[in-house]
Amino acid sequence: MEFIKRVIIDTILFIALAGLFSRTGMFYVNSVGTALLASAVLAVLNVLVKPILLILSLPINVLTLGLFSIVINALMLQLTSSFVGSFYFHFSSFGSAMLIAIVMSICNVIISDHINN
């Protein structure tokens, strides 16, 4: 059930952020179905790939006091974009992926805190 909640929340965030950044061209989502597919792919990648990346980057993550996690989250979003297809789900640059990762992390913390209380 937690997996489905996370996928639905990420889908809504993808749609909202694509609408927010629509005029800048930083982030593009083709449709709601694409957002749902991208959030499912992101959830699977977060389970399979992200722990390996976190272990490999542990020294630099400790040195930066955890801020390197933003870079890892941006890498996960770029990897999601490459799996889904850049025509359907696209970031204009790595910097835009980092900005979307920061906004998504903040929104996920707020939403998770609201759901748990």
N, C-alpha and C positions, 0 to 999 in steps of 0.2 A: 504494500500500500504506500509505503514511503517513496518507493521508486516512481510510482505513478504521480504522486503529489509533486515530486521534484521535476518531473518531465512537464507537467502542466504549468507549474510556476515558471520554469525556464521558457516554455513556449510563449506564455503571456509577456514575459520580459523581452524576448526577442522581437515580438510584434511591436511592443511599446517603444523599444529603443530604435527599431527600424523607422518607426513613424517620427520619433523625436529627431533623428539624424537624417531624415529623408532629403532635406534640402542641401545638406553638406556633401552627400555622396560617400560618407565614411563607412556606412554600414547599410547593407541591402539584403532584404529577405523577400523572395518572390511571392510567397503566399502563406496562408495559415498552415497548410499541409507541409510546406517546406520548413516552417518554424517548428512544427511538431516532429518532423523527421530529424532536424538538426538538434533539437533538445534531447531526443532519444539517443542519437549518436554521441552527443556530448556526455550524457549520463554513462553510456557504456565505456567511452574513453576515460572518463573520470574513475571508473572502477578498475579498468585494466591497465592503463598507461600511466596515469597520474601518480600512483604510489611509487612506481619505478623511477619516474623523474624526480619525485621528492627525495627519495633515498640518494640518488646520484648527485643531487644538488644540495645535499644537507650542509656541507661546509660553507658554501657561499650563502645559503639561506640563514645560517647562524651568524655569519659576518654582517649581513644586511638586516639583522633582527627580524627576519621573516618577510621583508619586502620583496625578495626574489620570487615569492609565491605569486605575485602579480604577473611576473614574466611567464611563469609556468602556466597560469590560467590563460594568458594571452596565447601561448603556444597551443594549448588545448583548443581554444577557439579557432585558431588558424588551421589546426589539424581537422577540426570538424568541418571547416569550410572546404578543405580539400577532399574530404570524403563525400560530402553532400553534393559538391559541385559549385565552382565559383560563379557560374551563371545564375544559380538559384540562391546562394547564400554567400555573401562577399564582404570582405573588409578591404578598404582602400590601401591600408598600410599596417605595419605591425604596431605603430603608435595608436592607430584607431582601435585595433584589437585590444591593446592594453587599456585604453579608456573604457571600452565596452566591458572589459573584465572587471575594472574597478567599480563601475556603476552596477554591474550585475552582482558583484560580491556584496556591496552595500545594501542593495535591494533584497538580496537573499537573506542577509542577516536580519533586516527589519521584518520581512515577511515570516521567516522562521520563528522569530521571537514572538510575533503577533499570533501565529498559529499555535504555538506551544502554550501560550498563556490563556 
